Amino acid sequence: MDNQKIQAAVLATVASVLAVGAIILEDIRSRRFIIRQPHVNRDYEREGFISDILHRGDARCSFMIRMRPVAFYELCRILVERNLVRETIYMSVTKQVLMFLHIIGHNVRFRVVAARFHRSIETAYRYFKIVLKAVLQLYRHVVRLSDNSTPPEIRNSRRFYPYFKDCVGAIDGTHVRASVPIEIQGRFRGRKGGTTQNVLAAVSFDLRFTYMLAGWEGSAHDSRILNDALSRPRGLKIPEGKYYLGDAGYGNRPGILSPYRSVRYHLKELIVLLTIAMSKNKGKESGTQLRWTQPMCDMLFKMLVVEAEQGNKPSNKYKPQSLDKVAKEIGVKFNVECHASHVHNRLRTVRKEWKLVQDIRKKSGFGWDDNLKMITCDKQTYDAEVLAHPAHAPYLNKKIEQYDEMAIVVGKDMATGGFSKQWSEHSPLVENETPQNDIQNPEFEGDTDTLPKDAHEASNGTSSKGRSHRKRTYAAMNEDSPFSEMTEQLKQIAVAVTALSHGPVNTNELHKVVMNVEGFEEDMLDEAFDHLVNDEKAGRAFMAKNDRMRKLWLEKFFNKTF
């Protein structure tokens, strides 16, 4: 009897629950929901956008990703065959490369691309980084220096052969916009306007890049960048007896053939030359000479410093409109007849004076007081120098007026090339390393991929293998080669630090170390050497640094000094 009552109670309970559930479902169905946003089939929209790019003709594809479909699929094939990009369960190789080309082809932000491909911003950034690494690793297979053979484009042309039979290509520079910190923007401002980097590229006659050097500041001259490219260990190599075609900015030198100066080249350069010539002729026609007083020189330096900060001093020469502006202001304020030719001639005089000061500083026996801006020397050195060069007396043991302004107005540009890199330096791989280990799991690509697995385990103090808790003896630790090598290295470092911390700095060794730092002008390094000699503490600290830290210290020093 009790069982029957229990069963009846259970059935009643179940029936009640079902009835309540049915009422709730009916109430939910009868409600009217307002759709917050229209439903979008992301996969359908994404596939449609990709198909619209790749299957609507060469013109459409070239406009969207800057290459035809044939070249696009060939690039994807190369990346897959070399195991540089892998397909994942979330995204195919085609979509990864397509997203990458769309970003670099139109300078699109990750937020815009993520919305267009219906992906998250993190996903767009992650796969862009993966494809970028893969493309940079192709430099050894794509970017190759020219050989000694005559290009077929020259050999098969009656117009160029045999006159250009030894020409292997052409070089030129281009300015690419750069976003840099405000404290170093002055070095990146050139004649193109804004902050840019000057990129040197060499191409062959089949329109293939054979060399590229990027990262030089926009204020650097083309010839200076070419010198850096030729001096690098793995830089631009010109075969013996061959040459590249270059513009007038590189000048004629062994391996470089530039056009004649008398032939019109760029129209803008012709206008500038005509403006300067007209200014000179105007000054000559006036037949007047301007006597520069000290207030006029002060105003000249003040205005030219402002013009240089505004980017009107490209390639160590001021623009003609800047010279006209300075001449007009000086003429109005001092009520004199001043033309651009007068300003130009005054700059030539100041430039000679600046060069003379720098030459004296490079001589042995002369020091430099950075606080007083004065060349220092003892009486014996002073007498010998004045006897040999009487014109050097005004610059010895006397403060050089307006030295800082002269450094900006007539000094060389502050471009150091510390940010420049060539193709071989961009790749994260070394010569004997295989690219298979570079991208193991693209789904988890992030900042932690720069450390290998063993490094992560070591940093966490754990290991995949079991660890013994038995105490090790001192003898066992000495027999362990890593510990013994580390102990020996620490001992050598301690001895070196102790030697550097006491006693005077070896001037000859300091001078050798400072002058061997790459990427800076010789006169700039010489000034840094003088500062380190005067400040013994800074000199000892500089000697204790490694090459990278020394270069960083010099960059900070030059930014503060100039």
SVG drawing of the C-alpha trace seen along z (x, -y; Angstrom):
<svg xmlns="http://www.w3.org/2000/svg" viewBox="-2 -101 109 103">
<polyline fill="none" stroke="black" stroke-width="0.4" points="0.0,0.0 2.8,-2.3 4.5,-1.6 1.4,-2.5 1.2,-5.8 4.9,-6.5 4.5,-5.8 1.4,-8.0 3.3,-10.8 6.2,-10.5 3.9,-10.5 2.1,-13.6 5.3,-15.4 6.6,-14.5 3.3,-15.6 3.5,-18.9 7.1,-19.6 6.1,-18.8 3.1,-21.1 5.2,-24.0 7.8,-23.4 5.2,-23.4 3.8,-26.7 7.3,-28.3 8.1,-27.2 4.8,-28.5 5.5,-31.8 8.9,-32.1 7.6,-31.3 4.9,-34.0 7.5,-36.7 8.7,-39.2 12.5,-39.6 14.1,-42.6 17.1,-41.6 20.1,-43.7 22.1,-43.2 21.5,-41.4 22.8,-37.9 26.0,-37.8 27.4,-34.5 31.1,-35.3 32.4,-32.4 30.3,-33.2 31.3,-36.9 35.0,-36.1 35.0,-33.6 33.1,-36.0 35.6,-38.8 38.6,-36.5 36.9,-35.1 36.2,-38.7 40.0,-39.5 41.4,-36.4 38.8,-35.5 37.7,-38.9 40.7,-39.4 44.3,-40.5 43.5,-44.2 41.2,-43.7 43.8,-41.4 46.7,-43.7 44.7,-46.6 43.9,-44.8 47.2,-42.9 49.6,-44.4 50.2,-41.3 48.4,-39.1 46.8,-35.8 49.5,-33.7 52.2,-35.4 50.1,-35.1 49.7,-31.4 53.3,-31.0 54.3,-32.8 52.1,-30.6 53.6,-27.5 57.1,-28.7 56.3,-29.4 54.7,-26.0 57.4,-24.1 60.1,-25.7 58.0,-25.0 57.9,-28.7 54.1,-29.0 51.8,-26.2 48.1,-25.7 46.2,-25.5 42.7,-24.4 41.7,-28.1 43.3,-29.6 44.7,-28.3 48.0,-29.5 46.1,-31.4 44.2,-33.5 47.3,-34.2 49.3,-35.5 46.3,-37.4 45.8,-39.2 49.5,-40.0 49.6,-41.4 46.5,-43.5 48.0,-45.1 51.4,-46.0 49.8,-46.9 47.5,-49.6 49.1,-50.4 45.9,-49.2 45.6,-49.0 45.0,-45.6 41.6,-46.7 40.4,-47.4 41.7,-44.1 40.3,-42.2 36.9,-43.6 37.1,-43.0 38.2,-39.4 35.9,-38.8 38.7,-37.9 39.9,-39.3 42.6,-41.9 44.9,-39.5 44.5,-36.9 45.3,-39.5 48.4,-40.6 49.6,-37.0 49.3,-35.8 50.8,-39.0 53.8,-38.4 54.1,-34.8 54.0,-35.6 56.4,-38.6 59.0,-36.2 58.5,-33.8 59.0,-36.5 62.1,-37.8 63.6,-34.3 63.3,-34.2 66.1,-36.8 68.8,-34.2 66.7,-32.7 65.3,-35.9 67.8,-38.7 71.1,-37.9 74.0,-40.0 74.8,-40.3 77.4,-38.1 80.0,-38.9 78.0,-38.0 76.5,-40.7 72.7,-40.9 70.7,-39.7 68.8,-42.9 72.1,-44.6 73.6,-41.9 70.6,-41.6 70.1,-45.3 71.9,-47.1 71.3,-50.4 73.1,-49.5 75.6,-46.9 78.6,-47.1 78.5,-50.5 76.9,-49.2 78.3,-45.6 79.9,-45.9 76.7,-47.4 75.0,-45.0 72.2,-47.1 71.1,-50.4 71.0,-51.8 68.8,-54.5 67.5,-55.7 63.9,-56.2 62.4,-57.8 59.9,-55.8 57.9,-57.4 59.1,-56.5 57.5,-57.0 60.3,-57.8 60.4,-59.3 60.3,-63.0 63.8,-63.3 65.4,-61.9 63.0,-63.3 65.5,-65.9 67.8,-63.2 65.0,-61.7 63.8,-65.0 65.0,-65.4 64.1,-67.3 61.1,-65.1 59.2,-66.6 58.3,-64.8 60.3,-62.0 61.6,-59.4 64.2,-56.7 66.5,-56.7 66.5,-53.2 69.1,-52.2 68.1,-49.6 70.0,-47.9 68.1,-46.2 69.1,-44.3 67.8,-44.8 65.2,-42.0 63.6,-44.2 64.8,-42.0 66.3,-43.4 69.9,-42.4 70.6,-44.4 68.7,-46.6 69.8,-48.6 67.1,-50.2 67.0,-52.2 69.3,-55.2 67.9,-58.5 66.2,-60.7 68.8,-63.5 71.6,-61.3 73.1,-61.9 72.8,-59.1 76.6,-58.9 77.0,-58.3 74.6,-55.4 76.4,-53.9 79.7,-54.1 78.1,-52.2 76.7,-49.6 80.0,-49.0 81.9,-48.8 79.7,-46.2 81.0,-42.6 78.0,-41.2 77.0,-44.4 76.9,-45.5 79.6,-43.8 80.4,-45.1 82.2,-42.6 85.6,-43.6 85.3,-45.6 81.6,-46.0 79.5,-49.0 76.0,-50.2 74.1,-53.1 73.3,-55.8 72.1,-59.3 74.2,-62.4 73.9,-62.0 76.3,-59.1 79.0,-60.7 81.3,-59.0 83.5,-56.4 84.9,-52.9 81.8,-50.8 79.3,-53.7 78.5,-55.6 76.6,-58.8 75.2,-61.2 76.9,-64.4 76.1,-67.4 75.5,-69.6 72.7,-67.4 69.2,-68.2 68.2,-65.4 65.3,-66.0 63.2,-69.1 63.1,-70.0 66.8,-70.0 67.1,-72.1 64.7,-74.7 66.8,-74.8 70.0,-75.3 68.4,-78.1 67.2,-79.7 70.7,-79.7 72.2,-81.0 69.7,-83.8 70.4,-84.7 74.1,-84.8 73.7,-86.9 71.4,-89.3 74.1,-89.7 76.7,-90.3 74.5,-92.8 74.1,-94.8 77.9,-95.2 77.8,-95.6 79.7,-93.8 78.2,-93.3 80.3,-93.8 79.0,-91.3 78.8,-92.7 78.5,-90.5 74.7,-91.3 74.1,-90.3 76.0,-87.0 74.0,-86.3 70.8,-86.8 72.1,-84.7 72.8,-81.8 69.6,-82.1 67.4,-82.0 69.4,-79.3 69.1,-77.1 65.3,-77.5 65.3,-76.6 67.4,-73.5 65.0,-72.3 62.1,-72.8 63.7,-70.4 64.9,-73.1 68.5,-71.9 68.7,-68.6 72.0,-67.1 74.0,-69.8 72.7,-72.6 69.9,-75.0 67.1,-75.4 67.2,-78.6 64.0,-79.9 65.6,-79.7 68.5,-81.8 66.2,-84.4 64.2,-84.5 67.3,-85.1 68.7,-87.7 65.4,-89.6 65.0,-89.6 68.6,-90.8 68.2,-93.5 65.0,-94.9 66.3,-94.8 69.8,-96.3 68.7,-98.5 71.3,-97.1 71.2,-95.6 71.5,-91.9 70.9,-89.2 70.9,-85.4 74.4,-85.5 75.7,-87.4 74.3,-84.7 75.7,-82.0 79.2,-83.5 79.0,-84.0 78.1,-80.3 81.2,-79.4 83.4,-81.4 81.8,-79.8 82.1,-76.4 85.9,-76.9 86.2,-78.0 84.3,-75.0 86.5,-72.6 89.6,-74.3 88.4,-73.8 87.7,-70.1 91.1,-69.6 92.9,-71.1 90.9,-68.9 92.0,-65.8 95.6,-66.5 97.7,-64.8 98.3,-66.8 95.0,-68.8 92.1,-68.3 88.6,-69.6 86.7,-71.3 83.0,-70.7 81.8,-73.1 83.8,-76.1 83.8,-74.9 87.5,-75.4 90.5,-73.6 93.0,-73.0 96.7,-72.4 99.9,-73.0 102.3,-75.8 104.8,-73.8 102.1,-72.4 100.6,-75.9 104.0,-77.5 104.7,-74.7 101.3,-75.0 101.3,-78.8 104.8,-78.8 103.7,-76.3 100.3,-77.8 99.8,-81.4 96.2,-81.4 95.3,-78.7 96.1,-81.0 92.6,-82.4 91.2,-78.9 93.7,-77.6 92.9,-77.9 90.1,-80.4 86.4,-79.9 84.9,-79.4 81.9,-81.6 78.6,-80.1 80.1,-76.6 76.8,-74.9 75.1,-77.0 77.9,-76.3 77.5,-72.6 73.9,-72.8 74.3,-75.3 77.5,-74.1 78.2,-70.8 77.5,-67.5 74.0,-65.9 73.4,-63.8 72.5,-60.7 74.5,-57.8 73.0,-54.8 72.6,-53.0 69.1,-51.8 70.2,-50.6 70.0,-47.0 70.4,-45.0 68.4,-42.0 70.7,-39.4 70.5,-41.2 66.7,-41.2 66.3,-37.4 66.0,-35.7 67.8,-32.7 71.5,-32.0 73.2,-30.5 73.2,-26.9 69.8,-27.0 66.8,-25.3 63.5,-27.2 61.4,-24.3 61.9,-25.1 60.9,-28.7 57.2,-28.3 56.2,-25.1 52.7,-26.1 51.3,-29.2 48.1,-29.1 50.1,-30.1 52.5,-32.6 53.3,-35.5 55.9,-37.2 57.0,-34.0 58.1,-32.4 61.5,-34.1 62.6,-31.7 63.1,-28.0 61.4,-25.4 64.5,-24.6 64.8,-28.3 61.2,-28.4 61.8,-25.3 65.0,-26.8 63.4,-30.1 60.6,-28.4 63.0,-26.2 61.4,-23.0 62.3,-20.3 60.5,-17.5 62.9,-15.0 62.9,-14.0 65.1,-16.0 67.2,-14.5 67.0,-16.1 70.3,-14.7 72.9,-17.3 75.8,-17.6 79.3,-17.7 81.7,-20.5 84.0,-18.2 81.2,-17.1 80.3,-20.7 83.9,-21.4 83.9,-18.5 80.8,-19.8 82.2,-21.6 79.4,-24.3 79.9,-25.4 83.7,-25.4 83.6,-27.5 81.1,-29.9 83.3,-30.3 86.3,-31.0 84.4,-33.6 83.1,-35.3 86.6,-35.4 87.9,-37.0 85.1,-39.6 85.8,-40.4 89.5,-40.9 88.7,-43.1 86.2,-45.2 88.7,-45.6 91.4,-46.7 89.1,-49.2 87.8,-50.6 91.2,-51.6 94.0,-53.6 93.9,-55.9 92.3,-55.0 94.7,-53.8 94.2,-56.7 95.6,-54.8 93.3,-51.8 90.3,-54.1 91.0,-55.9 91.2,-52.7 88.0,-51.3 86.0,-54.6 87.2,-55.0 86.4,-51.4 82.7,-51.9 80.8,-51.7 78.0,-54.0 79.4,-57.4 81.5,-60.1 85.1,-60.3 84.8,-63.9 81.9,-62.9 83.8,-59.9 86.8,-62.1 84.6,-64.5 83.2,-61.6 86.8,-60.5 87.8,-63.9 84.8,-63.8 85.7,-60.4 89.3,-61.4 88.2,-64.4 85.7,-62.3 87.7,-59.3 84.7,-57.7 82.7,-57.8 85.8,-56.5 86.2,-53.5 82.5,-52.7 82.7,-52.9 85.6,-50.5 83.6,-48.0 80.6,-48.0 80.2,-45.6 80.0,-46.7 76.2,-47.2 76.1,-49.2 78.9,-51.4 77.0,-52.2 73.9,-53.1 75.9,-55.3 77.4,-57.2 73.9,-57.7 72.7,-59.2 75.8,-61.4 75.5,-62.8 71.8,-63.5 72.6,-65.5 75.6,-67.2 74.3,-68.3"/>
</svg>
